[in-house]
């Protein structure tokens, strides 16, 4: 069964289970780096807010032996947890005085997202682009966010520099940064506690936000890169692991920027989902200049 046939089969089963209590249709979205994702769009009756559940991960389960019935049940359980029963008043989209408190930024690759950036205000940063979103909700299941488009700037009568200033204030507050040793991150995945001895010997760290969702933008938080340099006591390299996190490596423990860039590129090709790739280049932070550069 192809992926599209799988999506159709799950859609049919989900519709049978919902029995008309909500609208369900197949939805294809353009994501970062020119990728397309296909899933199910759920529309609550009497609500103008819809939920989308993408099915790529479920397809892997299907290919590993799970049935369509089982997967449809899992999709429905997730939908019932994340469903939004109310409506979003359209006039709120026009009220910048309220929305400005919810503007945050993300980092994406600039060249790979040229088509997407045609309709979005952005700030160039290294080989990346700082883009903006309205963060409506943060929960254990992720975030609910709306991209800021060029048309919104006209609607709100603001400039991209103004929303950038707002995002600099909001993002760290709404999505606090997290800087941990790589060893502690891996220990968390295996339920093993990190010891003080482990932390002292660590040379590799993970920079993200507390949700690990678009946490690479934590590198933009004012003063944080300088603070990391002071903590490490030396210059360091920053590897764009994905849009969700950055890897920090002490200069004394690194093998040089060319090797690191090659490593990042190879990991992107084999370990990172296409839409989550941030960049193939390693960056370098100079403590004297207080600057991150290619």
TORKE-840190 format. One record per residue (C-alpha): x, y, z. Coordinates in steps of 0.02 Angstrom, whole numbers, padded with zeros to 5 digits, always signed. Layout:
XYZ;...
This chain:
+00000+00000+00000;+00071+00170-00050;+00073+00314+00073;-00071+00401-00015;-00175+00242-00014;-00135+00225+00171;-00195+00403+00205;-00356+00370+00110;-00386+00209+00209;-00358+00296+00376;-00469+00441+00322;-00611+00321+00281;-00595+00229+00446;-00587+00390+00547;-00743+00457+00459;-00836+00297+00502;-00788+00314+00686;-00833+00499+00698;-01002+00471+00613;-01015+00650+00552;-00974+00733+00719;-00830+00825+00632;-00774+00852+00454;-00621+00752+00398;-00523+00776+00237;-00351+00743+00166;-00238+00895+00179;-00070+00930+00099;+00039+01069+00170;+00200+01148+00110;+00326+01140+00250;+00503+01205+00269;+00638+01171+00139;+00510+01142+00002;+00442+00982+00079;+00260+00928+00070;+00168+00836+00208;+00001+00748+00193;-00118+00711+00335;-00296+00729+00396;-00383+00895+00425;-00516+00894+00562;-00648+01032+00559;-00761+01051+00710;-00941+01096+00669;-00975+01275+00722;-00790+01316+00740;-00672+01407+00623;-00520+01322+00701;-00459+01159+00624;-00331+01029+00677;-00210+00937+00564;-00131+00770+00605;+00008+00714+00487;+00023+00528+00458;+00203+00495+00407;+00249+00422+00577;+00091+00317+00577;+00135+00250+00406;+00298+00184+00477;+00199+00092+00609;+00088+00021+00472;+00238-00041+00375;+00302-00122+00535;+00143-00224+00550;+00010-00117+00635;-00165-00120+00559;-00261+00026+00485;-00394+00002+00620;-00264+00019+00758;-00187+00174+00680;-00356+00256+00651;-00391+00229+00836;-00226+00312+00884;-00261+00459+00769;-00434+00481+00846;-00363+00476+01022;-00239+00613+00978;-00374+00716+00893;-00486+00709+01047;-00343+00772+01155;-00296+00919+01043;-00466+00969+00972;-00518+01150+00994;-00704+01166+01027;-00722+01355+01017;-00697+01480+00877;-00563+01609+00845;-00639+01780+00818;-00572+01853+00657;-00568+02029+00729;-00433+01970+00850;-00316+01946+00702;-00334+02132+00669;-00299+02183+00848;-00110+02206+00853;-00118+02275+01031;-00165+02099+01088;-00064+01996+00964;+00100+02087+00992;+00120+01994+01157;+00117+01828+01064;+00241+01864+00922;+00391+01745+00925;+00528+01702+00802;+00598+01545+00723;+00752+01506+00621;+00744+01424+00450;+00866+01407+00305;+00854+01558+00191;+00898+01486+00021;+00798+01326+00040;+00641+01423+00087;+00642+01560-00046;+00467+01517-00105;+00398+01520+00072;+00486+01684+00112;+00404+01774-00034;+00250+01798+00075;+00335+01815+00244;+00433+01959+00322;+00603+01899+00381;+00771+01958+00447;+00928+01882+00367;+01044+01799+00492;+01202+01711+00431;+01136+01589+00298;+00969+01582+00389;+00809+01683+00400;+00722+01742+00558;+00535+01720+00529;+00389+01765+00642;+00238+01676+00713;+00091+01714+00827;+00103+01587+00968;-00076+01553+01020;-00049+01405+01133;+00087+01300+01215;+00042+01127+01281;+00117+00955+01311;+00068+00910+01132;+00162+01055+01053;+00116+01230+01000;-00025+01312+00904;+00048+01451+00797;+00006+01557+00646;+00141+01622+00527;+00155+01809+00510;+00132+01854+00327;+00178+02014+00236;-00007+02057+00225;-00016+02061+00415;+00111+02202+00424;-00004+02311+00319;-00154+02257+00421;-00068+02304+00584;+00025+02455+00512;+00192+02395+00582;+00364+02358+00508;+00460+02195+00515;+00587+02284+00626;+00449+02320+00751;+00388+02140+00758;+00569+02082+00770;+00590+02192+00925;+00431+02117+00996;+00489+01940+00958;+00655+01971+01045;+00559+02012+01204;+00427+01875+01189;+00514+01720+01127;+00629+01691+01274;+00489+01731+01395;+00362+01613+01314;+00489+01479+01265;+00629+01485+01396;+00799+01425+01341;+00879+01261+01392;+01067+01229+01390;+01117+01055+01443;+01262+00938+01419;+01241+00811+01281;+01273+00678+01411;+01125+00736+01516;+01011+00740+01364;+01058+00561+01320;+01043+00510+01503;+00866+00578+01502;+00824+00466+01356;+00887+00314+01451;+00828+00366+01625;+01007+00375+01688;+01056+00516+01804;+01203+00626+01755;+01339+00642+01887;+01438+00799+01929;+01591+00710+01861;+01503+00687+01694;+01462+00873+01684;+01639+00927+01724;+01711+00824+01582;+01580+00869+01454;+01632+00965+01298;+01471+00949+01197;+01308+01036+01242;+01131+01055+01174;+01051+01226+01156;+00862+01232+01133;+00703+01289+01221;+00610+01193+01356;+00491+01116+01228;+00629+01066+01106;+00516+01140+00972;+00601+01262+00852;+00729+01284+00990;+00872+01328+00872;+00805+01506+00888;+00872+01506+01066;+01038+01556+00986;+00956+01725+00955;+00908+01757+01136;+00995+01918+01190;+01158+01886+01283;+01142+01697+01286;+01286+01656+01168;+01398+01773+01268;+01342+01687+01428;+01384+01516+01355;+01558+01578+01308;+01586+01638+01486;+01528+01470+01554;+01640+01369+01437;+01788+01485+01461;+01835+01478+01276;+01772+01504+01099;+01658+01370+01030;+01574+01298+00876;+01386+01293+00850;+01315+01153+00744;+01138+01176+00674;+01074+01005+00722;+00898+01047+00662;+00769+01186+00674;+00738+01120+00850;+00911+01130+00928;+01092+01183+00911;+01243+01081+00965;+01382+01177+01054;+01560+01108+01052;+01710+01184+01141;+01845+01240+01020;+01974+01138+01114;+01871+00980+01086;+01828+01010+00903;+01915+00944+00747;+01901+01104+00646;+01762+01191+00552;+01782+01096+00387;+01764+00928+00473;+01616+00991+00575;+01526+01061+00422;+01550+00895+00333;+01481+00803+00484;+01328+00918+00492;+01294+00892+00307;+01306+00702+00322;+01192+00699+00475;+01064+00807+00385;+01060+00685+00240;+01041+00529+00346;+00967+00574+00517;+00861+00731+00502;+00689+00747+00422;+00699+00855+00265;+00583+00989+00334;+00684+01002+00496;+00855+01031+00417;+00922+01201+00467;+01092+01220+00383;+01241+01119+00321;+01368+01241+00394;+01453+01246+00563;+01460+01417+00649;+01595+01490+00760;+01573+01600+00913;+01714+01722+00952;+01708+01778+01133;+01811+01935+01102;+01704+01995+00958;+01546+01926+01041;+01488+01868+00872;+01428+01708+00788;+01490+01687+00610;+01503+01560+00470;
